[in-house]
């Protein structure tokens, strides 16, 4: 990343981008990979066109930079724009995806929660497939909150900013989502991990 960018906060880069659009490239480089992972997890059927989707998201971010509320974290604001765009694409597609991304970063989380901690690669791969399948089966509002909390590792406040829901509602959604996930898992696989 450009030396001018490394030591700057997101908020500083936003201010600099408003004066000189070259600094927006710093924000794009910083957020391309995380936003791509998030978009693919929400709409896996767009994996092949994720670069096009990201380009549309970054155009929206750039066009709305003047409206950025500096009391929020830039990352939450950017994820919110990506979220809205992904939901819009899902509506256009008019079909619910059946699976989510199975990239390795997402599954570092699941490896930590394997029962005995001594599982081999085959068991881990199978567990990842199980989780992926169940996430693809549950309602989108619950899938989104699970993805943001456990795969994107965001706190309740960030999720609240992205989903535009109160923190308490995020907690309730997450609690219900975990219950639904567990019920679906038991229904599908017959046991609890």
mmCIF file of the C-alpha atoms, coordinates in Angstrom:
data_MODEL
# 
_entry.id   MODEL 
# 
loop_
_atom_site.group_PDB 
_atom_site.id 
_atom_site.type_symbol 
_atom_site.label_atom_id 
_atom_site.label_alt_id 
_atom_site.label_comp_id 
_atom_site.label_asym_id 
_atom_site.label_entity_id 
_atom_site.label_seq_id 
_atom_site.pdbx_PDB_ins_code 
_atom_site.Cartn_x 
_atom_site.Cartn_y 
_atom_site.Cartn_z 
_atom_site.occupancy 
_atom_site.B_iso_or_equiv 
_atom_site.pdbx_formal_charge 
_atom_site.auth_seq_id 
_atom_site.auth_comp_id 
_atom_site.auth_asym_id 
_atom_site.auth_atom_id 
_atom_site.pdbx_PDB_model_num 
ATOM 1   C CA . UNK A 1 1   ? 0.000   0.000   0.000   1.00 0.00 ? 1   UNK A CA 1 
ATOM 2   C CA . UNK A 1 2   ? 1.153   3.523   -0.729  1.00 0.00 ? 2   UNK A CA 1 
ATOM 3   C CA . UNK A 1 3   ? 3.310   4.999   2.066   1.00 0.00 ? 3   UNK A CA 1 
ATOM 4   C CA . UNK A 1 4   ? 0.935   7.978   2.254   1.00 0.00 ? 4   UNK A CA 1 
ATOM 5   C CA . UNK A 1 5   ? -1.904  5.622   3.158   1.00 0.00 ? 5   UNK A CA 1 
ATOM 6   C CA . UNK A 1 6   ? -0.469  3.201   5.688   1.00 0.00 ? 6   UNK A CA 1 
ATOM 7   C CA . UNK A 1 7   ? -0.391  5.536   8.664   1.00 0.00 ? 7   UNK A CA 1 
ATOM 8   C CA . UNK A 1 8   ? -3.696  7.263   7.896   1.00 0.00 ? 8   UNK A CA 1 
ATOM 9   C CA . UNK A 1 9   ? -6.973  6.321   9.524   1.00 0.00 ? 9   UNK A CA 1 
ATOM 10  C CA . UNK A 1 10  ? -9.999  5.617   7.370   1.00 0.00 ? 10  UNK A CA 1 
ATOM 11  C CA . UNK A 1 11  ? -11.549 8.909   8.427   1.00 0.00 ? 11  UNK A CA 1 
ATOM 12  C CA . UNK A 1 12  ? -8.400  10.828  7.474   1.00 0.00 ? 12  UNK A CA 1 
ATOM 13  C CA . UNK A 1 13  ? -8.402  9.124   4.093   1.00 0.00 ? 13  UNK A CA 1 
ATOM 14  C CA . UNK A 1 14  ? -12.045 10.114  3.564   1.00 0.00 ? 14  UNK A CA 1 
ATOM 15  C CA . UNK A 1 15  ? -11.192 13.767  4.222   1.00 0.00 ? 15  UNK A CA 1 
ATOM 16  C CA . UNK A 1 16  ? -8.151  13.548  1.929   1.00 0.00 ? 16  UNK A CA 1 
ATOM 17  C CA . UNK A 1 17  ? -10.219 11.825  -0.765  1.00 0.00 ? 17  UNK A CA 1 
ATOM 18  C CA . UNK A 1 18  ? -12.666 14.705  -0.796  1.00 0.00 ? 18  UNK A CA 1 
ATOM 19  C CA . UNK A 1 19  ? -9.785  17.053  -1.614  1.00 0.00 ? 19  UNK A CA 1 
ATOM 20  C CA . UNK A 1 20  ? -7.804  14.691  -3.872  1.00 0.00 ? 20  UNK A CA 1 
ATOM 21  C CA . UNK A 1 21  ? -9.465  11.628  -5.402  1.00 0.00 ? 21  UNK A CA 1 
ATOM 22  C CA . UNK A 1 22  ? -6.137  9.762   -5.593  1.00 0.00 ? 22  UNK A CA 1 
ATOM 23  C CA . UNK A 1 23  ? -6.476  9.058   -1.859  1.00 0.00 ? 23  UNK A CA 1 
ATOM 24  C CA . UNK A 1 24  ? -9.702  7.164   -2.552  1.00 0.00 ? 24  UNK A CA 1 
ATOM 25  C CA . UNK A 1 25  ? -7.485  4.481   -4.105  1.00 0.00 ? 25  UNK A CA 1 
ATOM 26  C CA . UNK A 1 26  ? -6.049  3.912   -0.621  1.00 0.00 ? 26  UNK A CA 1 
ATOM 27  C CA . UNK A 1 27  ? -9.520  3.182   0.727   1.00 0.00 ? 27  UNK A CA 1 
ATOM 28  C CA . UNK A 1 28  ? -10.238 0.910   -2.213  1.00 0.00 ? 28  UNK A CA 1 
ATOM 29  C CA . UNK A 1 29  ? -7.044  -1.100  -1.651  1.00 0.00 ? 29  UNK A CA 1 
ATOM 30  C CA . UNK A 1 30  ? -7.768  -1.308  2.067   1.00 0.00 ? 30  UNK A CA 1 
ATOM 31  C CA . UNK A 1 31  ? -11.358 -2.548  1.644   1.00 0.00 ? 31  UNK A CA 1 
ATOM 32  C CA . UNK A 1 32  ? -11.388 -4.506  -1.636  1.00 0.00 ? 32  UNK A CA 1 
ATOM 33  C CA . UNK A 1 33  ? -10.651 -7.920  -0.124  1.00 0.00 ? 33  UNK A CA 1 
ATOM 34  C CA . UNK A 1 34  ? -12.919 -7.665  2.951   1.00 0.00 ? 34  UNK A CA 1 
ATOM 35  C CA . UNK A 1 35  ? -15.859 -6.290  0.950   1.00 0.00 ? 35  UNK A CA 1 
ATOM 36  C CA . UNK A 1 36  ? -15.366 -8.928  -1.754  1.00 0.00 ? 36  UNK A CA 1 
ATOM 37  C CA . UNK A 1 37  ? -15.490 -11.705 0.869   1.00 0.00 ? 37  UNK A CA 1 
ATOM 38  C CA . UNK A 1 38  ? -18.616 -10.183 2.386   1.00 0.00 ? 38  UNK A CA 1 
ATOM 39  C CA . UNK A 1 39  ? -20.426 -9.787  -0.950  1.00 0.00 ? 39  UNK A CA 1 
ATOM 40  C CA . UNK A 1 40  ? -19.587 -13.372 -1.954  1.00 0.00 ? 40  UNK A CA 1 
ATOM 41  C CA . UNK A 1 41  ? -20.878 -14.661 1.371   1.00 0.00 ? 41  UNK A CA 1 
ATOM 42  C CA . UNK A 1 42  ? -24.160 -12.811 0.929   1.00 0.00 ? 42  UNK A CA 1 
ATOM 43  C CA . UNK A 1 43  ? -24.570 -13.615 -2.782  1.00 0.00 ? 43  UNK A CA 1 
ATOM 44  C CA . UNK A 1 44  ? -22.355 -16.565 -3.682  1.00 0.00 ? 44  UNK A CA 1 
ATOM 45  C CA . UNK A 1 45  ? -23.907 -16.791 -7.138  1.00 0.00 ? 45  UNK A CA 1 
ATOM 46  C CA . UNK A 1 46  ? -22.061 -13.549 -7.986  1.00 0.00 ? 46  UNK A CA 1 
ATOM 47  C CA . UNK A 1 47  ? -18.599 -15.020 -7.253  1.00 0.00 ? 47  UNK A CA 1 
ATOM 48  C CA . UNK A 1 48  ? -17.605 -14.791 -10.929 1.00 0.00 ? 48  UNK A CA 1 
ATOM 49  C CA . UNK A 1 49  ? -18.670 -11.149 -11.169 1.00 0.00 ? 49  UNK A CA 1 
ATOM 50  C CA . UNK A 1 50  ? -17.535 -9.939  -7.757  1.00 0.00 ? 50  UNK A CA 1 
ATOM 51  C CA . UNK A 1 51  ? -15.105 -7.464  -9.338  1.00 0.00 ? 51  UNK A CA 1 
ATOM 52  C CA . UNK A 1 52  ? -17.996 -5.814  -11.193 1.00 0.00 ? 52  UNK A CA 1 
ATOM 53  C CA . UNK A 1 53  ? -20.095 -5.751  -8.035  1.00 0.00 ? 53  UNK A CA 1 
ATOM 54  C CA . UNK A 1 54  ? -17.195 -4.223  -6.073  1.00 0.00 ? 54  UNK A CA 1 
ATOM 55  C CA . UNK A 1 55  ? -16.707 -1.579  -8.731  1.00 0.00 ? 55  UNK A CA 1 
ATOM 56  C CA . UNK A 1 56  ? -20.376 -0.604  -8.353  1.00 0.00 ? 56  UNK A CA 1 
ATOM 57  C CA . UNK A 1 57  ? -20.026 -0.548  -4.562  1.00 0.00 ? 57  UNK A CA 1 
ATOM 58  C CA . UNK A 1 58  ? -16.922 1.653   -4.668  1.00 0.00 ? 58  UNK A CA 1 
ATOM 59  C CA . UNK A 1 59  ? -18.615 4.038   -7.101  1.00 0.00 ? 59  UNK A CA 1 
ATOM 60  C CA . UNK A 1 60  ? -21.498 4.359   -4.636  1.00 0.00 ? 60  UNK A CA 1 
ATOM 61  C CA . UNK A 1 61  ? -19.076 4.895   -1.765  1.00 0.00 ? 61  UNK A CA 1 
ATOM 62  C CA . UNK A 1 62  ? -17.186 7.581   -3.673  1.00 0.00 ? 62  UNK A CA 1 
ATOM 63  C CA . UNK A 1 63  ? -20.340 9.385   -4.811  1.00 0.00 ? 63  UNK A CA 1 
ATOM 64  C CA . UNK A 1 64  ? -21.602 9.459   -1.222  1.00 0.00 ? 64  UNK A CA 1 
ATOM 65  C CA . UNK A 1 65  ? -18.341 10.381  0.546   1.00 0.00 ? 65  UNK A CA 1 
ATOM 66  C CA . UNK A 1 66  ? -19.609 13.876  1.344   1.00 0.00 ? 66  UNK A CA 1 
ATOM 67  C CA . UNK A 1 67  ? -22.503 12.280  3.203   1.00 0.00 ? 67  UNK A CA 1 
ATOM 68  C CA . UNK A 1 68  ? -20.253 10.099  5.365   1.00 0.00 ? 68  UNK A CA 1 
ATOM 69  C CA . UNK A 1 69  ? -21.114 10.580  9.035   1.00 0.00 ? 69  UNK A CA 1 
ATOM 70  C CA . UNK A 1 70  ? -17.760 10.820  10.785  1.00 0.00 ? 70  UNK A CA 1 
ATOM 71  C CA . UNK A 1 71  ? -19.374 9.700   14.059  1.00 0.00 ? 71  UNK A CA 1 
ATOM 72  C CA . UNK A 1 72  ? -19.588 6.222   12.485  1.00 0.00 ? 72  UNK A CA 1 
ATOM 73  C CA . UNK A 1 73  ? -16.711 3.957   11.577  1.00 0.00 ? 73  UNK A CA 1 
ATOM 74  C CA . UNK A 1 74  ? -15.907 4.135   7.873   1.00 0.00 ? 74  UNK A CA 1 
ATOM 75  C CA . UNK A 1 75  ? -15.747 0.337   7.717   1.00 0.00 ? 75  UNK A CA 1 
ATOM 76  C CA . UNK A 1 76  ? -19.322 0.007   8.995   1.00 0.00 ? 76  UNK A CA 1 
ATOM 77  C CA . UNK A 1 77  ? -20.488 2.636   6.522   1.00 0.00 ? 77  UNK A CA 1 
ATOM 78  C CA . UNK A 1 78  ? -18.736 0.897   3.609   1.00 0.00 ? 78  UNK A CA 1 
ATOM 79  C CA . UNK A 1 79  ? -20.129 -2.500  4.645   1.00 0.00 ? 79  UNK A CA 1 
ATOM 80  C CA . UNK A 1 80  ? -23.604 -0.930  4.819   1.00 0.00 ? 80  UNK A CA 1 
ATOM 81  C CA . UNK A 1 81  ? -23.317 0.276   1.229   1.00 0.00 ? 81  UNK A CA 1 
ATOM 82  C CA . UNK A 1 82  ? -22.040 -3.162  0.132   1.00 0.00 ? 82  UNK A CA 1 
ATOM 83  C CA . UNK A 1 83  ? -24.859 -4.812  2.101   1.00 0.00 ? 83  UNK A CA 1 
ATOM 84  C CA . UNK A 1 84  ? -27.537 -2.639  0.472   1.00 0.00 ? 84  UNK A CA 1 
ATOM 85  C CA . UNK A 1 85  ? -26.113 -3.273  -2.969  1.00 0.00 ? 85  UNK A CA 1 
ATOM 86  C CA . UNK A 1 86  ? -25.956 -7.033  -2.372  1.00 0.00 ? 86  UNK A CA 1 
ATOM 87  C CA . UNK A 1 87  ? -29.543 -7.117  -1.121  1.00 0.00 ? 87  UNK A CA 1 
ATOM 88  C CA . UNK A 1 88  ? -30.628 -5.156  -4.178  1.00 0.00 ? 88  UNK A CA 1 
ATOM 89  C CA . UNK A 1 89  ? -28.868 -7.664  -6.442  1.00 0.00 ? 89  UNK A CA 1 
ATOM 90  C CA . UNK A 1 90  ? -30.520 -10.536 -4.560  1.00 0.00 ? 90  UNK A CA 1 
ATOM 91  C CA . UNK A 1 91  ? -33.931 -8.994  -5.143  1.00 0.00 ? 91  UNK A CA 1 
ATOM 92  C CA . UNK A 1 92  ? -33.170 -8.656  -8.837  1.00 0.00 ? 92  UNK A CA 1 
ATOM 93  C CA . UNK A 1 93  ? -32.000 -12.246 -9.008  1.00 0.00 ? 93  UNK A CA 1 
ATOM 94  C CA . UNK A 1 94  ? -35.236 -13.343 -7.248  1.00 0.00 ? 94  UNK A CA 1 
ATOM 95  C CA . UNK A 1 95  ? -33.741 -16.554 -6.004  1.00 0.00 ? 95  UNK A CA 1 
ATOM 96  C CA . UNK A 1 96  ? -32.369 -17.397 -2.619  1.00 0.00 ? 96  UNK A CA 1 
ATOM 97  C CA . UNK A 1 97  ? -28.815 -18.762 -2.627  1.00 0.00 ? 97  UNK A CA 1 
ATOM 98  C CA . UNK A 1 98  ? -28.399 -22.228 -1.182  1.00 0.00 ? 98  UNK A CA 1 
ATOM 99  C CA . UNK A 1 99  ? -24.779 -21.980 -0.020  1.00 0.00 ? 99  UNK A CA 1 
ATOM 100 C CA . UNK A 1 100 ? -22.320 -19.414 1.218   1.00 0.00 ? 100 UNK A CA 1 
ATOM 101 C CA . UNK A 1 101 ? -18.669 -18.894 0.505   1.00 0.00 ? 101 UNK A CA 1 
ATOM 102 C CA . UNK A 1 102 ? -16.285 -21.592 1.600   1.00 0.00 ? 102 UNK A CA 1 
ATOM 103 C CA . UNK A 1 103 ? -13.098 -19.541 1.489   1.00 0.00 ? 103 UNK A CA 1 
ATOM 104 C CA . UNK A 1 104 ? -10.393 -20.458 3.984   1.00 0.00 ? 104 UNK A CA 1 
ATOM 105 C CA . UNK A 1 105 ? -10.536 -17.178 5.948   1.00 0.00 ? 105 UNK A CA 1 
ATOM 106 C CA . UNK A 1 106 ? -14.150 -17.849 6.825   1.00 0.00 ? 106 UNK A CA 1 
ATOM 107 C CA . UNK A 1 107 ? -13.321 -21.216 8.217   1.00 0.00 ? 107 UNK A CA 1 
ATOM 108 C CA . UNK A 1 108 ? -10.544 -20.212 10.556  1.00 0.00 ? 108 UNK A CA 1 
ATOM 109 C CA . UNK A 1 109 ? -13.464 -19.479 12.876  1.00 0.00 ? 109 UNK A CA 1 
ATOM 110 C CA . UNK A 1 110 ? -14.909 -22.960 12.579  1.00 0.00 ? 110 UNK A CA 1 
ATOM 111 C CA . UNK A 1 111 ? -11.556 -24.643 13.162  1.00 0.00 ? 111 UNK A CA 1 
ATOM 112 C CA . UNK A 1 112 ? -11.429 -22.998 16.599  1.00 0.00 ? 112 UNK A CA 1 
ATOM 113 C CA . UNK A 1 113 ? -14.761 -24.584 17.470  1.00 0.00 ? 113 UNK A CA 1 
ATOM 114 C CA . UNK A 1 114 ? -14.079 -28.159 16.493  1.00 0.00 ? 114 UNK A CA 1 
ATOM 115 C CA . UNK A 1 115 ? -15.008 -30.371 19.430  1.00 0.00 ? 115 UNK A CA 1 
ATOM 116 C CA . UNK A 1 116 ? -11.702 -31.955 20.345  1.00 0.00 ? 116 UNK A CA 1 
ATOM 117 C CA . UNK A 1 117 ? -9.241  -29.519 18.797  1.00 0.00 ? 117 UNK A CA 1 
ATOM 118 C CA . UNK A 1 118 ? -7.367  -32.535 17.372  1.00 0.00 ? 118 UNK A CA 1 
ATOM 119 C CA . UNK A 1 119 ? -9.515  -32.917 14.244  1.00 0.00 ? 119 UNK A CA 1 
ATOM 120 C CA . UNK A 1 120 ? -7.849  -33.818 10.996  1.00 0.00 ? 120 UNK A CA 1 
ATOM 121 C CA . UNK A 1 121 ? -8.245  -31.876 7.745   1.00 0.00 ? 121 UNK A CA 1 
ATOM 122 C CA . UNK A 1 122 ? -10.974 -34.172 6.450   1.00 0.00 ? 122 UNK A CA 1 
ATOM 123 C CA . UNK A 1 123 ? -13.100 -33.607 9.561   1.00 0.00 ? 123 UNK A CA 1 
ATOM 124 C CA . UNK A 1 124 ? -12.547 -29.854 9.379   1.00 0.00 ? 124 UNK A CA 1 
ATOM 125 C CA . UNK A 1 125 ? -13.492 -29.772 5.687   1.00 0.00 ? 125 UNK A CA 1 
ATOM 126 C CA . UNK A 1 126 ? -16.634 -31.778 6.435   1.00 0.00 ? 126 UNK A CA 1 
ATOM 127 C CA . UNK A 1 127 ? -17.572 -29.432 9.303   1.00 0.00 ? 127 UNK A CA 1 
ATOM 128 C CA . UNK A 1 128 ? -17.101 -26.432 7.013   1.00 0.00 ? 128 UNK A CA 1 
ATOM 129 C CA . UNK A 1 129 ? -19.403 -28.004 4.444   1.00 0.00 ? 129 UNK A CA 1 
ATOM 130 C CA . UNK A 1 130 ? -21.999 -28.667 7.152   1.00 0.00 ? 130 UNK A CA 1 
ATOM 131 C CA . UNK A 1 131 ? -21.871 -25.064 8.348   1.00 0.00 ? 131 UNK A CA 1 
ATOM 132 C CA . UNK A 1 132 ? -22.010 -23.757 4.793   1.00 0.00 ? 132 UNK A CA 1 
ATOM 133 C CA . UNK A 1 133 ? -25.065 -25.856 4.016   1.00 0.00 ? 133 UNK A CA 1 
ATOM 134 C CA . UNK A 1 134 ? -26.947 -24.805 7.150   1.00 0.00 ? 134 UNK A CA 1 
ATOM 135 C CA . UNK A 1 135 ? -26.164 -21.116 6.605   1.00 0.00 ? 135 UNK A CA 1 
ATOM 136 C CA . UNK A 1 136 ? -27.507 -21.446 3.074   1.00 0.00 ? 136 UNK A CA 1 
ATOM 137 C CA . UNK A 1 137 ? -30.762 -22.878 4.400   1.00 0.00 ? 137 UNK A CA 1 
ATOM 138 C CA . UNK A 1 138 ? -31.662 -20.311 7.055   1.00 0.00 ? 138 UNK A CA 1 
ATOM 139 C CA . UNK A 1 139 ? -33.496 -17.034 6.492   1.00 0.00 ? 139 UNK A CA 1 
ATOM 140 C CA . UNK A 1 140 ? -31.384 -14.209 5.083   1.00 0.00 ? 140 UNK A CA 1 
ATOM 141 C CA . UNK A 1 141 ? -31.769 -11.908 8.115   1.00 0.00 ? 141 UNK A CA 1 
ATOM 142 C CA . UNK A 1 142 ? -30.321 -14.608 10.368  1.00 0.00 ? 142 UNK A CA 1 
ATOM 143 C CA . UNK A 1 143 ? -27.642 -15.639 7.870   1.00 0.00 ? 143 UNK A CA 1 
ATOM 144 C CA . UNK A 1 144 ? -26.483 -12.001 7.562   1.00 0.00 ? 144 UNK A CA 1 
ATOM 145 C CA . UNK A 1 145 ? -26.091 -11.476 11.295  1.00 0.00 ? 145 UNK A CA 1 
ATOM 146 C CA . UNK A 1 146 ? -24.193 -14.780 11.714  1.00 0.00 ? 146 UNK A CA 1 
ATOM 147 C CA . UNK A 1 147 ? -21.874 -13.921 8.821   1.00 0.00 ? 147 UNK A CA 1 
ATOM 148 C CA . UNK A 1 148 ? -21.169 -10.434 10.164  1.00 0.00 ? 148 UNK A CA 1 
ATOM 149 C CA . UNK A 1 149 ? -20.568 -11.624 13.725  1.00 0.00 ? 149 UNK A CA 1 
ATOM 150 C CA . UNK A 1 150 ? -18.670 -14.866 13.230  1.00 0.00 ? 150 UNK A CA 1 
ATOM 151 C CA . UNK A 1 151 ? -17.159 -14.740 9.751   1.00 0.00 ? 151 UNK A CA 1 
ATOM 152 C CA . UNK A 1 152 ? -16.480 -11.001 9.496   1.00 0.00 ? 152 UNK A CA 1 
ATOM 153 C CA . UNK A 1 153 ? -15.791 -10.848 13.266  1.00 0.00 ? 153 UNK A CA 1 
ATOM 154 C CA . UNK A 1 154 ? -17.647 -7.593  13.815  1.00 0.00 ? 154 UNK A CA 1 
ATOM 155 C CA . UNK A 1 155 ? -18.927 -6.370  17.146  1.00 0.00 ? 155 UNK A CA 1 
ATOM 156 C CA . UNK A 1 156 ? -22.596 -5.626  17.844  1.00 0.00 ? 156 UNK A CA 1 
ATOM 157 C CA . UNK A 1 157 ? -22.117 -1.884  17.282  1.00 0.00 ? 157 UNK A CA 1 
ATOM 158 C CA . UNK A 1 158 ? -20.647 -2.393  13.804  1.00 0.00 ? 158 UNK A CA 1 
ATOM 159 C CA . UNK A 1 159 ? -23.401 -4.856  12.898  1.00 0.00 ? 159 UNK A CA 1 
ATOM 160 C CA . UNK A 1 160 ? -25.934 -2.314  14.147  1.00 0.00 ? 160 UNK A CA 1 
ATOM 161 C CA . UNK A 1 161 ? -24.439 0.348   11.875  1.00 0.00 ? 161 UNK A CA 1 
ATOM 162 C CA . UNK A 1 162 ? -24.421 -1.979  8.859   1.00 0.00 ? 162 UNK A CA 1 
ATOM 163 C CA . UNK A 1 163 ? -27.912 -3.397  9.270   1.00 0.00 ? 163 UNK A CA 1 
ATOM 164 C CA . UNK A 1 164 ? -29.382 -0.130  10.585  1.00 0.00 ? 164 UNK A CA 1 
ATOM 165 C CA . UNK A 1 165 ? -30.891 -1.917  13.549  1.00 0.00 ? 165 UNK A CA 1 
ATOM 166 C CA . UNK A 1 166 ? -30.528 -1.095  17.253  1.00 0.00 ? 166 UNK A CA 1 
ATOM 167 C CA . UNK A 1 167 ? -27.802 -2.968  19.122  1.00 0.00 ? 167 UNK A CA 1 
ATOM 168 C CA . UNK A 1 168 ? -30.444 -4.758  21.196  1.00 0.00 ? 168 UNK A CA 1 
ATOM 169 C CA . UNK A 1 169 ? -32.145 -5.979  18.034  1.00 0.00 ? 169 UNK A CA 1 
ATOM 170 C CA . UNK A 1 170 ? -28.811 -7.232  16.744  1.00 0.00 ? 170 UNK A CA 1 
ATOM 171 C CA . UNK A 1 171 ? -28.383 -9.201  19.968  1.00 0.00 ? 171 UNK A CA 1 
ATOM 172 C CA . UNK A 1 172 ? -31.885 -10.650 19.633  1.00 0.00 ? 172 UNK A CA 1 
ATOM 173 C CA . UNK A 1 173 ? -31.341 -11.545 15.973  1.00 0.00 ? 173 UNK A CA 1 
ATOM 174 C CA . UNK A 1 174 ? -28.031 -13.187 16.820  1.00 0.00 ? 174 UNK A CA 1 
ATOM 175 C CA . UNK A 1 175 ? -29.564 -15.184 19.650  1.00 0.00 ? 175 UNK A CA 1 
ATOM 176 C CA . UNK A 1 176 ? -32.408 -16.379 17.416  1.00 0.00 ? 176 UNK A CA 1 
ATOM 177 C CA . UNK A 1 177 ? -29.985 -17.063 14.573  1.00 0.00 ? 177 UNK A CA 1 
ATOM 178 C CA . UNK A 1 178 ? -27.833 -19.295 16.775  1.00 0.00 ? 178 UNK A CA 1 
ATOM 179 C CA . UNK A 1 179 ? -30.926 -21.167 17.978  1.00 0.00 ? 179 UNK A CA 1 
ATOM 180 C CA . UNK A 1 180 ? -32.205 -21.621 14.419  1.00 0.00 ? 180 UNK A CA 1 
ATOM 181 C CA . UNK A 1 181 ? -28.751 -22.687 13.235  1.00 0.00 ? 181 UNK A CA 1 
ATOM 182 C CA . UNK A 1 182 ? -28.530 -25.270 16.023  1.00 0.00 ? 182 UNK A CA 1 
ATOM 183 C CA . UNK A 1 183 ? -32.058 -26.582 15.301  1.00 0.00 ? 183 UNK A CA 1 
ATOM 184 C CA . UNK A 1 184 ? -31.307 -26.865 11.576  1.00 0.00 ? 184 UNK A CA 1 
ATOM 185 C CA . UNK A 1 185 ? -28.038 -28.597 12.306  1.00 0.00 ? 185 UNK A CA 1 
ATOM 186 C CA . UNK A 1 186 ? -29.690 -31.151 14.588  1.00 0.00 ? 186 UNK A CA 1 
ATOM 187 C CA . UNK A 1 187 ? -32.540 -31.663 12.108  1.00 0.00 ? 187 UNK A CA 1 
ATOM 188 C CA . UNK A 1 188 ? -30.093 -32.259 9.246   1.00 0.00 ? 188 UNK A CA 1 
ATOM 189 C CA . UNK A 1 189 ? -27.323 -34.174 10.996  1.00 0.00 ? 189 UNK A CA 1 
ATOM 190 C CA . UNK A 1 190 ? -29.176 -35.662 13.949  1.00 0.00 ? 190 UNK A CA 1 
ATOM 191 C CA . UNK A 1 191 ? -26.699 -34.621 16.625  1.00 0.00 ? 191 UNK A CA 1 
ATOM 192 C CA . UNK A 1 192 ? -25.222 -31.545 18.182  1.00 0.00 ? 192 UNK A CA 1 
ATOM 193 C CA . UNK A 1 193 ? -21.485 -30.911 17.672  1.00 0.00 ? 193 UNK A CA 1 
# 
